[in-house]
Amino acid sequence: MSLEELREQAQSQGFVDETPEAAPIPPYRERRILGLTAFQRLIIALLLLMITCMTGSFFLLVTQRVVLPFLN
């Protein structure tokens, strides 16, 4: 190849003018854990907290670590 052929080839290919194709943005997908929405997970967490507090209070009463004044 001669120098002239290389120049012609470089001028014929416009690598600067070509813009790369943008990758398509995937559609928004709602994140779900165990198939539950955020609000449903909040309700379940609050219910579990309430059950834990009630169970702990029950065991404190049964073992007489805490005595209610009206039961004395």
Distance bins in CASP14 RR format, pairs under 12 A and 6 or more apart:
PFRMAT RR
TARGET T0000
AUTHOR 0000-0000-0000
RMODE 2
METHOD distances of the structure
MODEL  1
1 7 0 0 0 0 0 1 0 0 0 0 0
1 8 0 0 0 0 0 1 0 0 0 0 0
1 9 0 0 0 0 1 0 0 0 0 0 0
1 10 0 0 0 0 0 1 0 0 0 0 0
2 8 0 0 0 0 1 0 0 0 0 0 0
2 9 0 0 0 0 0 1 0 0 0 0 0
3 9 0 0 0 0 0 1 0 0 0 0 0
3 10 0 0 0 0 0 1 0 0 0 0 0
4 10 0 0 0 0 0 1 0 0 0 0 0
4 11 0 0 0 0 0 1 0 0 0 0 0
5 11 0 0 0 0 0 1 0 0 0 0 0
5 12 0 0 0 0 0 1 0 0 0 0 0
6 12 0 0 0 0 0 1 0 0 0 0 0
6 13 0 0 0 0 0 1 0 0 0 0 0
7 13 0 0 0 0 0 1 0 0 0 0 0
9 15 0 0 0 0 0 1 0 0 0 0 0
10 16 0 0 0 0 0 1 0 0 0 0 0
11 17 0 0 0 0 0 1 0 0 0 0 0
30 36 0 0 0 0 0 1 0 0 0 0 0
30 37 1 0 0 1 0 0 0 0 0 0 0
30 38 0 0 0 0 1 0 0 0 0 0 0
31 37 0 0 0 0 1 0 0 0 0 0 0
31 38 0 0 0 0 1 0 0 0 0 0 0
31 41 0 0 0 0 0 1 0 0 0 0 0
32 38 0 0 0 0 1 0 0 0 0 0 0
32 39 0 0 0 0 0 1 0 0 0 0 0
32 40 0 0 0 0 1 0 0 0 0 0 0
32 41 0 0 0 0 1 0 0 0 0 0 0
33 40 0 0 0 0 1 0 0 0 0 0 0
33 41 1 0 0 1 0 0 0 0 0 0 0
33 42 0 0 0 0 0 1 0 0 0 0 0
33 44 0 0 0 0 0 1 0 0 0 0 0
33 45 0 0 0 0 0 1 0 0 0 0 0
34 40 0 0 0 0 1 0 0 0 0 0 0
34 41 0 0 0 0 1 0 0 0 0 0 0
34 44 0 0 0 0 1 0 0 0 0 0 0
35 41 0 0 0 0 1 0 0 0 0 0 0
35 44 0 0 0 0 0 1 0 0 0 0 0
36 42 0 0 0 0 1 0 0 0 0 0 0
36 43 0 0 0 0 1 0 0 0 0 0 0
36 44 1 0 0 1 0 0 0 0 0 0 0
36 45 0 0 0 0 0 1 0 0 0 0 0
37 43 0 0 0 0 1 0 0 0 0 0 0
37 44 0 0 0 0 0 1 0 0 0 0 0
38 44 0 0 0 0 0 1 0 0 0 0 0
38 45 0 0 0 0 0 1 0 0 0 0 0
39 45 0 0 0 0 0 1 0 0 0 0 0
39 46 0 0 0 0 0 1 0 0 0 0 0
40 46 0 0 0 0 0 1 0 0 0 0 0
40 47 0 0 0 0 0 1 0 0 0 0 0
41 47 0 0 0 0 0 1 0 0 0 0 0
41 48 0 0 0 0 0 1 0 0 0 0 0
42 48 0 0 0 0 0 1 0 0 0 0 0
42 49 0 0 0 0 0 1 0 0 0 0 0
43 49 0 0 0 0 0 1 0 0 0 0 0
43 50 0 0 0 0 0 1 0 0 0 0 0
44 50 0 0 0 0 0 1 0 0 0 0 0
44 51 0 0 0 0 0 1 0 0 0 0 0
45 51 0 0 0 0 0 1 0 0 0 0 0
45 52 0 0 0 0 0 1 0 0 0 0 0
46 52 0 0 0 0 0 1 0 0 0 0 0
46 53 0 0 0 0 0 1 0 0 0 0 0
47 53 0 0 0 0 0 1 0 0 0 0 0
47 54 0 0 0 0 0 1 0 0 0 0 0
48 54 0 0 0 0 0 1 0 0 0 0 0
48 55 0 0 0 0 0 1 0 0 0 0 0
49 55 0 0 0 0 0 1 0 0 0 0 0
49 56 0 0 0 0 0 1 0 0 0 0 0
50 56 0 0 0 0 0 1 0 0 0 0 0
50 57 0 0 0 0 0 1 0 0 0 0 0
51 57 0 0 0 0 0 1 0 0 0 0 0
51 58 0 0 0 0 0 1 0 0 0 0 0
52 58 0 0 0 0 0 1 0 0 0 0 0
52 59 0 0 0 0 0 1 0 0 0 0 0
53 59 0 0 0 0 0 1 0 0 0 0 0
53 60 0 0 0 0 0 1 0 0 0 0 0
54 60 0 0 0 0 0 1 0 0 0 0 0
54 61 0 0 0 0 0 1 0 0 0 0 0
55 61 0 0 0 0 0 1 0 0 0 0 0
55 62 0 0 0 0 0 1 0 0 0 0 0
56 62 0 0 0 0 1 0 0 0 0 0 0
56 63 0 0 0 0 0 1 0 0 0 0 0
56 65 0 0 0 0 0 1 0 0 0 0 0
56 66 0 0 0 0 1 0 0 0 0 0 0
57 63 0 0 0 0 0 1 0 0 0 0 0
57 65 0 0 0 0 0 1 0 0 0 0 0
57 66 1 0 0 1 0 0 0 0 0 0 0
57 68 0 0 0 0 0 1 0 0 0 0 0
58 65 0 0 0 0 0 1 0 0 0 0 0
58 66 0 0 0 0 0 1 0 0 0 0 0
58 68 0 0 0 0 0 1 0 0 0 0 0
59 65 0 0 0 0 1 0 0 0 0 0 0
59 66 0 0 0 0 1 0 0 0 0 0 0
60 66 1 0 1 0 0 0 0 0 0 0 0
60 67 0 0 0 0 1 0 0 0 0 0 0
60 68 0 0 0 0 0 1 0 0 0 0 0
61 67 0 0 0 0 1 0 0 0 0 0 0
61 68 1 0 0 1 0 0 0 0 0 0 0
61 71 0 0 0 0 1 0 0 0 0 0 0
64 71 0 0 0 0 0 1 0 0 0 0 0
64 72 0 0 0 0 0 1 0 0 0 0 0
66 72 0 0 0 0 0 1 0 0 0 0 0
END
